[in-house]
Amino acid sequence: MPVLLCSDINIKHLQQLLGRYDMTLKTVAHDEHIPGSFWQPPEAGLIGHTLYVRDDTPVHSALHETCHYICMDQQRRDDLDTDAGGGYEEENGVCYLQILLSDQIPEMGRERMFSDMDTWGYSFRLGSSKAWFDNDAEDAVEWLQQYKLIDKKRSPTFLLRQ
């Protein structure tokens, strides 16, 4: 099954989610370059507080880049242009949070996110994103809780890392 694309969802759901983090969503025409795309189109791009997508951008990519923005510190956010950076712990936090936030996109949801992450080639020790999320992500949970990005019930707080 192909991964879910931005053209497959009601883009207003993604806009609403980004709005909770004071981010802006800009769509780019299908034949145009995506500004701020580190991995190059069709992957989502980040410049400042703006996420750029095209119709062929995978939803998992849009959420992944959104979560980089959420998880980075304010200094990196202020200087953000294309390369979100971040270390191993932050990357794990980003992956965990993108799974949680996938529930905010009705067409996506957690199970579809697991499938799309595995299809796209995200790599986890236990062999799948679901196995990692369910059995091996305590370090990501602790990191996200440390920065108040999720609460004790493992729900998003809709706050940015400070």
DRENTORTOR-35245 format. One record per residue: residue in three letters; x, y, z of N, C-alpha, C in turn. Coordinates in steps of 0.2 Angstrom, whole numbers, padded with zeros to 4 digits. Last residue first. Layout:
<drennus>
DRENNU    aa     nxx     nyy     nzz    caxx    cayy    cazz     cxx     cyy     czz
DRENNU   ALA       X       Y       Z       X       Y       Z       X       Y       Z
...
</drennus>
This chain:
<drennus>
DRENNU    aa     nxx     nyy     nzz    caxx    cayy    cazz     cxx     cyy     czz
DRENNU   GLN    0055    0123    0127    0058    0129    0129    0065    0128    0130
DRENNU   ARG    0045    0115    0115    0051    0114    0119    0053    0121    0120
DRENNU   LEU    0028    0120    0114    0034    0119    0111    0040    0118    0116
DRENNU   LEU    0013    0110    0118    0018    0115    0119    0024    0114    0115
DRENNU   PHE    0003    0100    0117    0003    0106    0112    0007    0112    0114
DRENNU   THR    0004    0089    0124    0003    0095    0128    0001    0101    0123
DRENNU   PRO   -0001    0072    0120    0002    0079    0118    0000    0084    0122
DRENNU   SER    0000    0060    0132   -0004    0064    0128    0000    0070    0126
DRENNU   ARG    0005    0052    0142    0008    0051    0136    0003    0054    0130
DRENNU   LYS    0001    0055    0155   -0003    0050    0151   -0001    0049    0144
DRENNU   LYS    0010    0065    0158    0011    0058    0161    0006    0053    0158
DRENNU   ASP    0012    0073    0142    0010    0073    0149    0011    0066    0152
DRENNU   ILE    0024    0080    0131    0018    0075    0132    0017    0075    0140
DRENNU   LEU    0032    0090    0133    0029    0090    0126    0023    0085    0126
DRENNU   LYS    0041    0093    0143    0034    0095    0144    0030    0095    0137
DRENNU   TYR    0053    0088    0143    0052    0095    0140    0045    0097    0140
DRENNU   GLN    0051    0076    0149    0056    0081    0152    0055    0088    0149
DRENNU   GLN    0043    0070    0140    0040    0072    0146    0045    0077    0150
DRENNU   LEU    0052    0067    0130    0046    0071    0129    0043    0074    0135
DRENNU   TRP    0061    0058    0137    0063    0064    0134    0058    0069    0133
DRENNU   GLU    0052    0048    0141    0055    0052    0146    0058    0058    0143
DRENNU   VAL    0049    0043    0128    0044    0045    0132    0047    0050    0137
DRENNU   ALA    0062    0039    0123    0058    0044    0120    0053    0047    0124
DRENNU   ASP    0064    0029    0132    0069    0034    0132    0065    0040    0129
DRENNU   GLU    0054    0020    0129    0054    0023    0136    0058    0029    0136
DRENNU   ALA    0051    0012    0118    0052    0019    0117    0052    0023    0124
DRENNU   ASP    0049   -0002    0116    0056    0000    0117    0057    0008    0116
DRENNU   ASN    0035   -0006    0114    0040   -0010    0119    0047   -0007    0120
DRENNU   ASP    0027    0002    0106    0024   -0002    0111    0029   -0004    0116
DRENNU   PHE    0037    0008    0097    0032    0012    0101    0029    0008    0107
DRENNU   TRP    0042   -0004    0091    0046    0001    0095    0042    0005    0100
DRENNU   ALA    0031   -0010    0086    0035   -0014    0091    0039   -0009    0095
DRENNU   LYS    0028    0000    0076    0024   -0002    0081    0027   -0005    0087
DRENNU   SER    0039    0000    0068    0038    0006    0072    0033    0005    0077
DRENNU   SER    0049   -0015    0068    0044   -0011    0066    0043   -0005    0071
DRENNU   GLY    0061   -0020    0074    0059   -0022    0067    0053   -0018    0064
DRENNU   LEU    0067   -0016    0085    0063   -0022    0086    0059   -0024    0079
DRENNU   ARG    0075   -0005    0081    0078   -0011    0083    0074   -0017    0083
DRENNU   PHE    0070    0003    0066    0069    0002    0073    0072   -0005    0075
DRENNU   SER    0069    0015    0053    0072    0009    0055    0072    0008    0063
DRENNU   TYR    0058    0019    0040    0061    0021    0046    0063    0014    0049
DRENNU   GLY    0053    0016    0027    0060    0014    0029    0063    0016    0035
DRENNU   TRP    0040    0017    0022    0045    0022    0020    0052    0020    0022
DRENNU   THR    0034    0007    0029    0034    0006    0021    0040    0011    0019
DRENNU   ASP    0035    0011    0042    0038    0005    0040    0039    0005    0033
DRENNU   MET    0027    0023    0041    0034    0023    0043    0038    0017    0041
DRENNU   ASP    0014    0017    0037    0018    0022    0033    0025    0022    0035
DRENNU   SER    0011    0009    0048    0012    0006    0042    0016    0011    0037
DRENNU   PHE    0010    0019    0058    0015    0014    0059    0016    0011    0052
DRENNU   MET    0000    0027    0053    0007    0030    0054    0012    0024    0054
DRENNU   ARG   -0011    0018    0054   -0008    0020    0047   -0001    0023    0047
DRENNU   GLU   -0012    0018    0068   -0011    0012    0064   -0008    0013    0057
DRENNU   ARG   -0015    0032    0071   -0009    0028    0073   -0007    0022    0069
DRENNU   GLY   -0021    0043    0058   -0021    0039    0064   -0015    0035    0065
DRENNU   MET   -0027    0049    0045   -0021    0045    0046   -0021    0041    0052
DRENNU   GLU   -0039    0055    0044   -0037    0050    0038   -0031    0046    0040
DRENNU   PRO   -0038    0064    0055   -0043    0058    0055   -0041    0053    0049
DRENNU   ILE   -0025    0069    0064   -0027    0069    0057   -0031    0063    0056
DRENNU   GLN   -0022    0066    0077   -0025    0072    0075   -0027    0073    0068
DRENNU   ASP   -0015    0055    0077   -0022    0054    0079   -0026    0060    0078
DRENNU   SER   -0002    0059    0075   -0006    0056    0069   -0013    0055    0070
DRENNU   LEU    0004    0062    0087    0000    0068    0083   -0004    0065    0077
DRENNU   LEU    0010    0050    0090    0004    0053    0094    0000    0058    0090
DRENNU   ILE    0019    0050    0080    0014    0044    0080    0008    0047    0084
DRENNU   GLN    0027    0061    0083    0023    0060    0076    0018    0055    0076
DRENNU   LEU    0032    0057    0095    0027    0062    0095    0023    0062    0088
DRENNU   TYR    0042    0047    0091    0036    0045    0095    0030    0050    0095
DRENNU   CYS    0050    0055    0082    0046    0049    0080    0040    0047    0084
DRENNU   VAL    0055    0064    0092    0051    0066    0086    0047    0061    0083
DRENNU   GLY    0062    0056    0101    0056    0060    0103    0052    0062    0097
DRENNU   ASN    0072    0052    0092    0067    0047    0095    0061    0050    0097
DRENNU   GLU    0078    0064    0090    0075    0060    0084    0070    0055    0087
DRENNU   GLU    0083    0067    0103    0077    0071    0100    0074    0068    0094
DRENNU   GLU    0092    0057    0104    0087    0057    0109    0081    0061    0106
DRENNU   TYR    0101    0061    0094    0098    0054    0094    0092    0054    0098
DRENNU   GLY    0099    0078    0090    0103    0072    0091    0098    0066    0091
DRENNU   GLY    0097    0091    0077    0095    0087    0083    0099    0081    0084
DRENNU   GLY    0091    0097    0061    0096    0095    0066    0094    0091    0072
DRENNU   ALA    0084    0103    0052    0081    0104    0058    0086    0101    0064
DRENNU   ASP    0088    0113    0038    0090    0107    0042    0088    0108    0050
DRENNU   THR    0079    0124    0034    0080    0117    0030    0082    0112    0035
DRENNU   ASP    0081    0134    0045    0081    0135    0038    0083    0128    0035
DRENNU   LEU    0080    0142    0061    0078    0136    0057    0077    0138    0049
DRENNU   ASP    0083    0150    0071    0088    0150    0065    0086    0145    0060
DRENNU   ASP    0073    0148    0080    0074    0155    0078    0079    0155    0072
DRENNU   ARG    0075    0135    0083    0069    0137    0080    0070    0144    0077
DRENNU   ARG    0087    0135    0090    0087    0132    0084    0081    0134    0080
DRENNU   GLN    0082    0143    0102    0088    0145    0098    0088    0142    0091
DRENNU   GLN    0072    0134    0107    0070    0140    0104    0076    0143    0100
DRENNU   ASP    0075    0117    0102    0075    0122    0107    0074    0129    0103
DRENNU   MET    0063    0105    0095    0070    0109    0095    0069    0114    0100
DRENNU   CYS    0051    0099    0094    0056    0097    0099    0062    0100    0099
DRENNU   ILE    0043    0106    0085    0041    0106    0091    0046    0104    0096
DRENNU   TYR    0051    0103    0073    0050    0110    0075    0048    0111    0083
DRENNU   HIS    0050    0090    0073    0056    0092    0074    0056    0100    0076
DRENNU   CYS    0036    0089    0070    0038    0087    0077    0045    0089    0078
DRENNU   THR    0036    0093    0057    0032    0097    0062    0035    0095    0069
DRENNU   GLU    0043    0083    0051    0046    0089    0051    0042    0094    0056
DRENNU   HIS    0033    0073    0053    0040    0072    0056    0043    0079    0056
DRENNU   LEU    0022    0077    0047    0021    0077    0054    0028    0076    0057
DRENNU   ALA    0026    0077    0033    0024    0083    0036    0024    0083    0044
DRENNU   SER    0029    0063    0033    0035    0068    0032    0033    0075    0035
DRENNU   HIS    0017    0057    0034    0022    0056    0039    0027    0061    0039
DRENNU   VAL    0011    0062    0022    0009    0065    0028    0014    0063    0034
DRENNU   PRO    0022    0065    0008    0019    0060    0013    0017    0064    0019
DRENNU   THR    0017    0076   -0005    0021    0075    0001    0018    0070    0006
DRENNU   ASP    0010    0079   -0016    0013    0072   -0016    0018    0071   -0010
DRENNU   ASP    0006    0092   -0014    0001    0086   -0014    0004    0080   -0013
DRENNU   ARG    0018    0098   -0003    0015    0098   -0010    0010    0092   -0009
DRENNU   VAL    0023    0110    0010    0021    0103    0008    0018    0104    0001
DRENNU   TYR    0031    0118    0023    0030    0118    0016    0028    0111    0014
DRENNU   LEU    0029    0126    0038    0030    0120    0035    0027    0120    0028
DRENNU   THR    0036    0140    0047    0032    0138    0041    0034    0131    0039
DRENNU   HIS    0044    0146    0056    0039    0143    0059    0034    0140    0053
DRENNU   GLY    0059    0143    0047    0056    0147    0052    0050    0143    0055
DRENNU   ILE    0055    0131    0036    0059    0137    0036    0056    0141    0041
DRENNU   LEU    0055    0115    0030    0054    0119    0036    0059    0125    0035
DRENNU   GLY    0046    0103    0020    0051    0108    0021    0050    0112    0027
DRENNU   ALA    0043    0086    0016    0041    0092    0018    0047    0096    0020
DRENNU   GLU    0048    0077    0000    0048    0078    0008    0046    0085    0010
DRENNU   PRO    0048    0074   -0013    0042    0077   -0011    0042    0078   -0003
DRENNU   PRO    0061    0086   -0012    0054    0084   -0014    0053    0077   -0015
DRENNU   GLN    0074    0084    0000    0071    0086   -0006    0064    0083   -0008
DRENNU   TRP    0077    0083    0013    0078    0077    0009    0076    0078    0002
DRENNU   PHE    0074    0096    0017    0081    0094    0018    0082    0088    0014
DRENNU   SER    0066    0109    0011    0065    0102    0011    0072    0099    0011
DRENNU   GLY    0064    0123    0009    0066    0120    0016    0066    0113    0016
DRENNU   PRO    0052    0123   -0003    0057    0127    0001    0058    0123    0007
DRENNU   ILE    0050    0112   -0016    0048    0113   -0009    0053    0117   -0005
DRENNU   HIS    0048    0117   -0033    0052    0114   -0027    0049    0116   -0021
DRENNU   GLU    0033    0113   -0042    0038    0117   -0039    0042    0114   -0034
DRENNU   ASP    0023    0105   -0047    0029    0105   -0051    0034    0110   -0048
DRENNU   HIS    0012    0107   -0037    0015    0100   -0038    0022    0100   -0042
DRENNU   ALA    0014    0122   -0027    0012    0118   -0033    0016    0112   -0034
DRENNU   VAL    0013    0121   -0009    0017    0122   -0015    0014    0118   -0021
DRENNU   THR    0006    0127    0005    0006    0122    0000    0010    0125   -0006
DRENNU   LYS    0011    0130    0022    0011    0133    0015    0011    0127    0010
DRENNU   LEU    0006    0133    0038    0007    0128    0033    0006    0132    0026
DRENNU   THR    0014    0139    0053    0010    0140    0047    0011    0135    0042
DRENNU   MET    0012    0137    0071    0016    0136    0064    0011    0137    0059
DRENNU   ASP    0008    0136    0084    0009    0143    0081    0014    0142    0075
DRENNU   TYR    0003    0124    0087    0010    0126    0089    0012    0132    0086
DRENNU   ARG   -0010    0125    0082   -0009    0124    0089   -0002    0125    0092
DRENNU   GLY   -0007    0125    0069   -0010    0131    0072   -0009    0131    0080
DRENNU   LEU   -0005    0112    0065    0000    0116    0066   -0001    0123    0069
DRENNU   LEU   -0019    0108    0066   -0014    0105    0071   -0008    0110    0071
DRENNU   GLN   -0025    0115    0056   -0027    0116    0063   -0022    0113    0068
DRENNU   GLN   -0018    0110    0045   -0017    0117    0046   -0019    0118    0054
DRENNU   LEU   -0022    0097    0045   -0015    0098    0046   -0014    0105    0048
DRENNU   HIS   -0036    0099    0042   -0034    0096    0048   -0026    0097    0050
DRENNU   LYS   -0035    0105    0030   -0037    0109    0035   -0035    0106    0042
DRENNU   ILE   -0033    0095    0021   -0027    0099    0023   -0029    0103    0029
DRENNU   ASN   -0039    0080    0022   -0042    0086    0022   -0036    0091    0025
DRENNU   ILE   -0028    0069    0012   -0032    0071    0018   -0035    0078    0017
DRENNU   ASP   -0022    0066    0000   -0027    0061    0002   -0030    0063    0009
DRENNU   SER   -0012    0075   -0002   -0018    0075   -0006   -0023    0071   -0004
DRENNU   CYS   -0002    0071    0007   -0006    0077    0008   -0012    0077    0004
DRENNU   LEU   -0003    0053    0007   -0001    0059    0004   -0005    0065    0007
DRENNU   LEU    0001    0037    0014   -0004    0043    0013   -0001    0049    0012
DRENNU   VAL    0010    0026    0004    0010    0030    0010    0004    0035    0008
DRENNU   PRO    0003    0011   -0004    0007    0017   -0004    0006    0021    0002
DRENNU   MET    0004   -0006    0000    0000    0000    0000    0004    0006    0000
</drennus>
